[in-house]
């Protein structure tokens, strides 16, 4: 049996040297890894066995929070199987969880380190302290970004923040073209035409990893550890 093909998807903080790597392989297995680029050290985090829609993932400018959009296909409440999620890298476990009725749209963007917009219904976790959700509506002449505060007034944005809000992909992904490259499951630093290997991520297999901020009971009725991954049981990432 051949080894699964591994892909690396990179998301960069724009205010410091943090980055998130989503290691994909097999196709619906992802591991989140926090990369400290100043020292090339890594925190190998959680796995998730769901499809992730990469175009609607985003890392906050300070690297403290990650938005992703995922489909698990068996949501137990009203048959909703898609979610927009905010987590703390390198973990998928949700601080905020916004159920979606379909995979049309989804995900979100960080406008700055505290403000974001995310599709989906009401947050059913409510654990993302210090973050403020903006509402996204159709742009108007008075509010071309289409972003509004919860009080119903246009969000005040700098030109840089407007660009982040309107970007079709995570704004942080642009760094990969000039400074880094990925081939299979290997991460390289680019210098002109030369590639320097930073780390090979191909030799990884799924293991249950618990987020340190997950307060749910980790043991079953027989006091044995529960098999666990971010979208188990109650559907709570």
C-alpha positions as CSV (number, residue, x, y, z in Angstrom):
1,X,0.0,0.0,0.0
2,X,1.5,3.3,-1.1
3,X,1.9,6.2,1.4
4,X,-0.7,9.0,1.1
5,X,0.3,12.1,-0.8
6,X,0.9,15.0,1.6
7,X,0.3,18.6,0.9
8,X,1.2,21.6,3.1
9,X,-1.0,24.8,3.2
10,X,0.6,27.8,4.8
11,X,-1.0,30.8,6.6
12,X,1.1,33.6,7.9
13,X,0.6,36.1,10.7
14,X,1.2,39.6,9.3
15,X,2.2,41.2,12.6
16,X,4.9,38.7,13.7
17,X,6.8,35.6,12.8
18,X,4.0,33.0,13.5
19,X,2.5,30.9,10.8
20,X,0.0,28.0,10.7
21,X,0.7,24.9,8.6
22,X,-2.2,22.7,7.6
23,X,-0.7,19.3,6.8
24,X,-3.1,17.4,4.5
25,X,-2.9,13.7,3.9
26,X,-4.7,11.4,3.4
27,X,-7.1,13.8,1.6
28,X,-9.5,14.5,4.5
29,X,-6.9,14.2,7.3
30,X,-5.4,17.5,8.4
31,X,-3.0,18.4,11.2
32,X,-2.5,21.9,12.4
33,X,1.0,22.9,13.2
34,X,2.2,26.2,14.6
35,X,5.4,27.4,13.1
36,X,7.7,30.0,14.8
37,X,9.5,31.3,11.8
38,X,12.1,33.3,13.7
39,X,13.5,30.1,15.2
40,X,12.1,27.5,12.8
41,X,10.5,25.6,15.7
42,X,7.2,23.9,15.5
43,X,4.3,23.0,17.7
44,X,2.6,19.8,16.3
45,X,-1.0,20.2,17.2
46,X,-4.4,18.5,16.5
47,X,-5.7,16.4,13.7
48,X,-9.1,16.6,12.2
49,X,-10.8,14.0,9.9
50,X,-13.0,16.4,7.9
51,X,-12.9,18.3,4.7
52,X,-11.5,21.8,5.1
53,X,-12.3,24.6,2.6
54,X,-8.9,26.2,2.4
55,X,-9.9,29.4,0.5
56,X,-11.9,30.4,3.6
57,X,-9.4,29.9,6.2
58,X,-7.5,32.8,7.8
59,X,-4.9,33.4,10.5
60,X,-5.3,36.5,12.7
61,X,-2.6,39.2,12.2
62,X,-1.0,38.3,15.6
63,X,-1.2,34.5,15.0
64,X,-3.4,33.9,18.0
65,X,-6.6,32.7,16.3
66,X,-7.5,30.7,13.2
67,X,-10.7,30.7,11.2
68,X,-11.5,27.6,9.2
69,X,-14.6,26.2,7.4
70,X,-15.2,22.5,7.5
71,X,-17.7,19.8,6.6
72,X,-18.2,16.7,8.6
73,X,-21.5,15.5,7.1
74,X,-23.2,14.2,10.2
75,X,-24.2,17.2,12.4
76,X,-26.6,16.0,14.9
77,X,-28.7,19.2,15.2
78,X,-31.0,19.9,12.3
79,X,-28.7,18.0,9.9
80,X,-26.2,20.9,9.7
81,X,-22.9,19.4,8.7
82,X,-20.8,22.5,7.9
83,X,-19.2,24.9,10.3
84,X,-17.3,28.1,10.4
85,X,-14.9,27.8,13.4
86,X,-12.5,30.0,15.3
87,X,-9.8,28.1,17.2
88,X,-6.4,28.7,18.9
89,X,-3.4,27.4,16.9
90,X,-2.2,24.7,16.8
91,X,-5.7,23.3,17.7
92,X,-8.9,22.8,15.8
93,X,-11.1,22.7,19.0
94,X,-13.6,25.5,18.7
95,X,-13.6,28.7,20.7
96,X,-16.5,29.9,18.4
97,X,-18.6,27.6,16.3
98,X,-21.0,28.9,13.7
99,X,-23.2,26.2,12.2
100,X,-23.9,26.4,8.4
101,X,-26.8,24.9,6.5
102,X,-24.7,24.2,3.4
103,X,-21.2,24.7,1.9
104,X,-22.2,27.7,-0.1
105,X,-19.9,30.4,1.3
106,X,-18.5,29.7,4.7
107,X,-15.4,30.7,6.7
108,X,-14.4,34.2,7.4
109,X,-11.6,36.8,7.6
110,X,-9.8,38.6,10.4
111,X,-9.9,42.3,9.9
112,X,-7.4,42.9,12.6
113,X,-6.3,41.0,15.7
114,X,-9.7,41.5,17.5
115,X,-12.3,42.0,14.7
116,X,-13.5,39.4,12.2
117,X,-16.4,38.3,10.2
118,X,-17.6,34.7,9.8
119,X,-20.5,33.2,8.0
120,X,-23.0,30.9,9.7
121,X,-25.6,31.3,12.5
122,X,-25.2,32.3,16.1
123,X,-22.0,31.2,17.9
124,X,-22.9,28.2,19.9
125,X,-19.6,28.0,21.9
126,X,-19.0,31.7,22.8
127,X,-15.4,31.1,24.2
128,X,-13.5,33.5,21.9
129,X,-12.9,36.2,24.5
130,X,-11.7,39.5,23.3
131,X,-12.9,39.0,19.7
132,X,-15.7,41.0,18.1
133,X,-17.8,39.6,15.2
134,X,-18.7,42.0,12.4
135,X,-21.7,41.5,10.2
136,X,-21.2,41.2,6.4
137,X,-23.9,42.5,4.1
138,X,-24.1,43.8,0.6
139,X,-21.8,46.8,0.0
140,X,-23.3,50.2,-0.3
141,X,-22.0,53.6,-1.5
142,X,-21.6,54.6,2.1
143,X,-20.0,51.3,3.2
144,X,-18.2,49.7,0.3
145,X,-16.7,46.9,2.6
146,X,-20.2,45.7,3.5
147,X,-19.0,45.2,7.1
148,X,-21.2,46.5,10.0
149,X,-20.9,46.5,13.8
150,X,-23.5,44.7,15.9
151,X,-24.9,48.2,16.6
152,X,-25.7,48.6,12.8
153,X,-23.2,51.2,12.0
154,X,-20.5,50.9,9.2
155,X,-17.2,49.4,10.6
156,X,-14.4,51.8,10.5
157,X,-11.6,50.3,8.5
158,X,-8.1,51.4,7.3
159,X,-7.2,50.7,3.7
160,X,-5.2,47.7,4.8
161,X,-8.1,46.4,6.7
162,X,-10.4,46.9,3.7
163,X,-8.0,44.9,1.6
164,X,-8.0,42.0,4.1
165,X,-11.8,42.1,4.2
166,X,-12.2,41.9,0.4
167,X,-9.4,39.5,-0.4
168,X,-10.6,36.3,-2.1
169,X,-7.9,34.3,-0.3
170,X,-6.3,34.6,3.1
171,X,-4.1,37.8,2.8
172,X,-1.3,36.1,4.7
173,X,-0.8,33.5,2.0
174,X,1.1,35.9,-0.3
175,X,4.4,35.4,1.6
176,X,4.7,31.9,0.4
177,X,5.4,32.9,-3.2
178,X,8.6,34.9,-2.4
179,X,10.1,33.3,0.7
180,X,8.9,29.7,1.0
181,X,7.9,26.7,-1.1
182,X,6.3,23.4,-0.5
183,X,6.9,20.1,-2.4
184,X,4.8,17.2,-1.2
185,X,5.1,17.2,2.6
186,X,8.3,19.2,2.7
187,X,8.8,22.8,3.6
188,X,11.5,24.8,2.0
189,X,13.0,28.3,2.3
190,X,13.5,29.9,-1.0
191,X,16.5,32.0,-2.0
192,X,16.3,32.8,-5.7
193,X,16.3,29.4,-7.4
194,X,17.7,27.7,-4.4
195,X,15.6,25.7,-1.9
196,X,16.7,25.0,1.6
197,X,14.8,22.2,3.5
198,X,13.3,23.4,6.7
199,X,11.4,20.3,7.7
200,X,9.9,17.2,6.2
201,X,6.3,16.5,7.5
202,X,5.5,13.4,5.5
203,X,6.1,10.9,8.3
204,X,3.0,11.6,10.5
205,X,0.0,9.5,11.4
206,X,-3.2,10.5,13.1
207,X,-3.3,10.6,16.9
208,X,-5.9,12.1,19.2
209,X,-4.6,15.3,20.7
210,X,-6.6,17.3,23.2
211,X,-6.5,21.1,23.3
212,X,-5.4,22.5,26.6
213,X,-8.4,24.9,26.6
214,X,-10.9,22.1,26.1
215,X,-12.9,21.9,29.3
216,X,-15.1,18.9,28.3
217,X,-15.0,15.7,30.3
218,X,-12.2,13.6,28.8
219,X,-13.2,10.3,30.5
220,X,-16.1,7.9,30.0
221,X,-18.5,6.3,32.5
222,X,-16.0,3.5,33.2
223,X,-13.3,6.2,33.9
224,X,-11.4,5.2,30.8
225,X,-10.0,7.9,28.5
226,X,-12.4,8.6,25.6
227,X,-11.1,8.2,22.0
228,X,-11.3,11.8,20.9
229,X,-10.8,14.2,18.0
230,X,-12.1,17.8,17.4
231,X,-15.5,16.9,16.0
232,X,-16.5,13.9,18.1
233,X,-19.6,13.2,20.2
234,X,-21.7,16.3,20.6
235,X,-20.4,17.6,17.3
236,X,-18.5,20.2,19.2
237,X,-15.1,21.1,17.6
